[in-house]
Amino acid sequence: MKYVACIEDREVEIAVEANGRIMDIRLRGSDESIDFQRISQSRYSILLDGKSYSMQVTENGANFEVTHRNQSVDVVIKDEIDLIRERFGMGRGAADAHGVVKAPIPGMVVEIEVGEGQTIEPDAGLMILEAMKMENEIKAPIGGVISKIHVEQGQSIDKNAILLEIDSE
């Protein structure tokens, strides 16, 4: 599987093949085998080039905070589907800083998966839009409470139409 890791202002292409605890990774043109073991819910032991590393990984939706030796870095992992969506203007960033979620594509609202007043986590499914006979799930870019739903099931919408609003917690 191919991924892009966005680390601060850099993007790194990664190809990963998992085989149990061993991951074969192609990073910047060189092949690496990484042996990893989950120690606790958020701590991992990684063996790379004969050296052992202990890392804390905290997940927040599509983002991860990776800490090693008290140095933290934010990492966003994009899979092949995320990259295709971005290429067609349908990326995850479908909300502004105030939690207004807009339609990344024109289409029809097939299903609304949340209700007003409902508390949601980042990456929770919000609704399904159908465009060009494909169903696309719109996910929450932030956690919070659904304060207003602006569309109804069966409604046709334009690109950038306001779908709903999320009040961040």
Summary of the structure (lengths in Angstrom):
residues: 169
radius of gyration: 18.8
end to end distance: 34.4
largest distance: 57.3
contacts: 452
relative contact order: 0.14
helix: 5%
strand: 60%
